[in-house]
Amino acid sequence: MHPTVEVVQDELPVEGENLLGLRLFRPGTGSRPLLLSLEWEAPSGRRNKVEHRLQVPGGIPGRYALPYRLQEAGMHRAVLRLYDLKLGTQVHAVEDLLLFARPAWELAVDRSYYTREGQIRFRLRCNRHDFAPIHAIVELRRGAEVLDRVDLNLVGREARGAFAAAALVEGQYRVVARWSDTAGAVDSLEVGCKKLVPAEREVKIDQFSQSLLVDGVPFFPVGLYWLRADMLGEMRRLNFNSGDYFYKLRGEEVAELMDVAAEQGMQILLELSEHARQQPEPDYEAIEAAVKRYRRHPALLAWYLVDEPDETSMDPAAARRIYELIRELDPYHPVYLVNNRPHTYATYAGASDILAIDVYPIPRYPITRVRDSMRQARWASLGQKPVWLVAQAFGGVEHWPRAPTAVELRNMVYQGLIQGAGGVLFYRHCQEDERHIQPLALWKEVQTLAAELAELGPVLMQPAFDAGARAVGRGVEALIKKHGDDIYVFAVNVDKEPRRFEIPLEDLPPVNRVRTLYGLADSVLEKGWLVAELEPLGMAVYRLEMAGI
């Protein structure tokens, strides 16, 4: 019998030295020499390999660690192979292993651009496993001139500070951090930031939480595809606040949609795809004309650069040129791009400020494709761009023999939320004569989810309480967020069997009571743990009420 190997990643890897944890069991007796071989492709395409020899006893489960070094942050595609050295044969392989490596250090400012803000807030974070306290100097510079300076003592893994911004003139600035470690080695990071003159309409990205700010107000998009002007009032009453017409409208039809959207309080992703897809060269003149016409429109949320660029073999360089043209003409609105092919997320990431994914797994692929694709999209930009989910709310057409059930749709949406989705749009709105594409029960679930997301939006826009999504049981992942005085726990079960999960609460303030807000899972508090059982493909949202509040 062959050995069995399970990869155990207690901590995400970082740039530099790492250990790949393994649980290994070899049937039989005696001791036998085995060779572990880890091969991986870095985000840059560079290939790497490391080998490690083990003397493994038979019949005894053991835990081992394979040392390896990552020279880049991002997503690394890896294969782990196990060889029996006496037999000279491969006895086990773990294919399609993904290593998500964080940067050793991160420096970020809090806004995608600044206008009326009184401060430029910044955050310096260390992800290294061998972290030791350091002293850092952070400077605000314009060109070679140092305008301001903050001294930081990084005792925990993160420190924050701020520079005065109200008196800064329009232009490009840099935030530069410098520090030395305990061995005396000097390191530094820098990020750019831009100050613009205030505009009547400003849509910014909060880069700490990866959420939107529309005219300074936090905004969680709950959207719908295939909107028309005559339905906007009803959709707004159904808790949708944004959407897209998916280049089904032309000319003055778009103008009517935008004007009605402004009246109804809806935000629109304005399509440029018709000028960029399925043609030898993008129509830059048409793109420029559209941007100039609508860049001050009160219903404009973001520019929809292109839909599924790789699907139509769009040149990544052309996508980048369109992006740069839009940013030059309108720096006050983000650029949105939808990509359905995970292996090209990084290829087109530089052509957008917001990346949306539209992987539709039902019924041909595992439902976990949503979770996995969300992870890959976030790592394609190292968590520096918001990632939104376009959820599958259709079927019975083209490559999708049937639509998702209401349970499957809910599961996919909560997979996306737990992986950090900064917005959810449903594809698509269907007319009554299209119920074979979107059964009534599915459409009702879309409406129910829209109401939930509208209520949970203020919570979802908060930064994750800890590192983000984490496995808390077989098939179950959870996300913890804090809003006001309460802690919220989002949990989803991707298995078709009931699954129990346990979440330690030791790092949280004392909890007095747990309320189930959504989902059917009953929960209990057991000696500092939140314990519950989720139904097959079930989910739950809990509010943890703090003791004494």
C-alpha positions, 0 to 999 in steps of 0.5 A: 500500500502507498503512503498517504500525505496531507498538506497542512498549512497552519500559516500562510507562507511569506516571502523568504523561508517557509515550512510546508507542513505534512501529515504522512502515514506509511503502511507496514512495518520497519523504516523506509527512506522516502524523498519529498519533492516540491516543484512550483512556478512563481507568479513571474513564471520562474520555476523552482524545486526543492527536495528533502529526504525522510526516514519514515517508520511504518504504521505510525502517523507522523508530522513533517515539515519541508523547508522551502524558500519563496522569492516572490509574493503572490500565488505559486502553482505547485506539485508535491511528489513522494518517491520510495528511494528503495523502489525508485518509484513515485508513490504519491503526488499532490497535484494543483497545490497552490501556495499563497505567499504574502509579502514579508512587509506591506505598506498601504495608504487608506485612499485610492486618491485624496481630495477633501481628507484632512489626513493621509493615513498609512499602515505598515505591516509585517507578515514574517514568521520570525517577527521582532519589534522594530523602529521605523521612519515613515516620510511623506515626500514630493519628489526629493523633498521630505514634507513630513515624518512619523517615527513608529515603534512596531511592537505588534505586527502592525502600526499606523500613522498619518500625515496632515493632508488638508494643505497639500496641493494637487499632485503626486506624493510618495509615502516611504518607510525605512527600518532596520532589523535586529541584525542591522539590515536596512529595508524600505518600502514606498507607495504612491498617493495622489491629491486631486482637486475636489469634484462634484462626484467622487468614487474612491476605494478605501484601501484598508478595507477594500470597500467603496466610498461614494461621495465619502459614504461607504457603499456595498454594491448589491447589483443586478445585470441586464437592467433597463430604465423601466425597471430601476424603481422596482429594483431599488425597492427590492434592495438592489443599489447598482447594476449593469445593462451588459451592453444591451443598450445603445446610444440614447438608451444608455443616457435614459438609463443613467438619468433614471438611475440618478432619479432612483438612487441606483449606481451604474457600471457604464459599459465600454465593452462594445468598444473593446471586445471582438474587434481587431483594435479597440475604438479609442475615440468612442471610449474617450467620447463615452468617458467625457460624456458621462464622467460627471454623471451622478449615477456613474459608479465605475467604468466597465472596461471589458467583460471576460477579456481572455474569452475574446482574446483581448490583448492585455496591453490594449486593456492596459492602454484603455485603462490608462486612457480612462484614468487620464480622462476621469481619475475620480471613478474606478475601472471595473473588469470582469474575468472568468478565467482564473489563470489570467487574473494576474494578466489583466489585473493591471487594467482595472481598479476593481476585479470581478469574477464570474465563474459559474460552476453549476452544474458542471464543476464543484461549487467550491470553484467560487471559493477557489477563484475568489482566493486566486483573484485576491492573490492576483493583486496581493490583496491590493484591489477589491474583488467582487463576485458576479453570482450565477443566478441562471441556467438551462442555457448554453453550457449550463444545463440547469440553474442553481437551486436556491440553496446553491446560490446562497452557498456561492454568495456566502463563499464569496463574502467569506473570501472577502467579496467587496460587492455582489452582482447577480447575473442576471435579471430575467423576464417572466418569459425566461423562467426556464433560465431563472426559475421563480424560486431562484429569483425569489432567493436573489431578492432575499439575498439582496435584502440580506446584503443590504442589511449586512453591508455595513458589517461587510465593509469592515476589515476582517477581524483577523487574517481573513477566511479560515478553515474551522472544520471539514468543509467549513470556512468562516470570517470574523468582522467587528462592527460597532460593539459586536462581533459577526461570524460568517460561516459556510459549509461547501459539503453536501453533508452536515458539518460541525465547526468550532471557532476559538473566541480566545482572541475576542472580547468576552462574549455573553450571547450568540444570535443567529441572524441568517441560516438555520444553524443553532450554536452554543458557547462552550468554554471559549468556543463557538460551536455549531453544525451547518446543514448540507451546503448550509451557511450562517451569520452570527452576532456575538454580543459582548458581555457587559454591553 
